[in-house]
Amino acid sequence: MSKFLNFNNLITTSIIKGVYLLGALAITIISFLGMTQDMSGSVFAGLLGLVLGNLMWRVFCENIIVLFSIHDTLSSIDNSIKDSS
């Protein structure tokens, strides 16, 4: 419990995974809704949004997880240095 209160264990990576799923679902629904509009080019725009929107959302969420992974690795290195001295 003290590790949790001292922010030694981060819970954000698991939260980001849930946020990713919600965002991907929202992007997909909005893209499909855009494809059903009666405007010219809406199918192309919807497909573009479906593919590029989900791809960019995935890259964004992965970058956040990588930042937290870097933090975990640096914390591990710091703890091993403190333990050896």
RANORPE-V579088 format. One line per field, one symbol per residue. ss: DSSP state (~ for helix, > for strand, _ for the rest). psi: psi as a letter, one per 40 degrees, with the letter a starting at -180 (. if undefined). burial: # if it has 16 or more other C-alpha atoms within 10 Angstrom, else .. Layout:
ss=???
psi=???
burial=???
//
This chain:
ss=_~~~~______~~~~~~~~~~~~~~~~~~~~~~~~______~~~~~~~~~~~~~~~~~~~~~~~~~~~~~~~~~~~~~~~~~~~_
psi=dddddefdhheddddddddddddddddddddddddeifihedddddddddddddddddddddddddddddddddddddddddde.
burial=............#......#..##..##..##.##......##..##.##..##..##..##..#..#.................
//
